Amino acid sequence: MTRTLPDAQRIDWLRLARTENVGPVTFDQLIQRFGEAGDALSALPDLARRGGRMASLKVASVAAAQAELDAGARLGARLICACEPEFPQALAALDPPPPLIWTRGRTELLHRPSVAIVGARVASAAGQRFARGLAAELGQAGLVVVSGMARGIDGAAHEAALGSGTVAVLGGGVDDIYPPDHRDLYLRLVEQGCVVSESEPGRTAVARDFPRRNRIIAGLSQAVVVVEAELRSGSLITARLAAEQGRDVLAVPGSPLDPRARGCNDLIRQGAAICEGAEDVLRALEGLRGFRDPPGRYAPPPGPEPDDALREKVAALLSPTPVSRDEMVRATGAPAAAVFAALVELALAGRAELQPGGMVVVG
């Protein structure tokens, strides 16, 4: 149920999202279990203790949340929580959605049909030309172009789509201009397009932020087009996330002699559609009518709280190999609500990691 949060509840929502060991999955489970972020915050210390945590859980303070809101306000940025009607429908359909996003610029672009164009940072001249042409044609067809403001393919796609609508998703805060030589592009994106981030304003991106950024790039888009990518490329992570989210994945074929074509050619071997121009993207989008309800966001009915024996049984079943939460329920033979609650407690204690898509690994 969508609702606009009053100021006090907005601070609670932000505090819960910024609390130690509370990722998108744990956040989602806590909201489903307790209803309000404030109630979840009150329960956190006891839940973490039951999960086996010895030290105090680092819960974000009211002062820290207010400082983040003030930093965003100084930038003219906007915080949108996942429960609010302004939150993009495409992201709301993820399992689970990011708890919140910060935006700068034209937020209305987040509600239009979008296609992501991603690819190599060290892109060929031909690859950049293709990305510019594709972005321009998709813009003329009424689609917003989403990318990550990186050098190469990303920058070329943004440049070509500034007039028709483009969204840049950043790994750092909405004020983190990276690479620095894209400062002029960033300023034009804020003025003519939209900049989005899951991170707090003022944060400089580190390596672990980019998979989260890639998930949002894919999540905002109905399709992802990879123009150039080596076999070990962040663009391929975006493509994989898009496939997991039920989005269309297209790849531009290239010469087997060019390492930047190997990732795209491999995607095609794995079943991605070939993209030779905007017609291929538009054909892939034919018949799509928005986004389906989230496929895996199942909230078990209220049930018994996990006892120590079940909690430790669940912990013993965890390993570095991801398994589904449903598999954990089958392995324990316990009620789903109790197993899910045990996993949240273990996650808060740092003993489990709850991943998007319903998977869990040892913490």
Secondary structure, DSSP 8 states (H G I E B T S, - for coil): ------HHHHHHHHHHHTSTT--HHHHHHHHHHHSSHHHHHHHHHHHHHHTT--S------HHHHHHHHHHHHHHT-EEEETTSTTS-HHHHTSSS--SEEEEEE-GGGGGS-EEEEE--SS--HHHHHHHHHHHHHHHHTT-EEEE---TTHHHHHHHHHTTT-EEEEESS-TT--SSGGGHHHHHHHHHHSEEEESS-TT----TTHHHHHHHHHHHT-SEEEE-S--SS-HHHHHHHHHHHTT-EEEE----TTSHHHHHHHHHHHTT-EE-SSHHHHHHHHTT--S----SS-----S-----HHHHHHHHHH--SS-EEHHHHHHHH-S-HHHHHHHHHHHHHTTSEEEETTTEEEE-
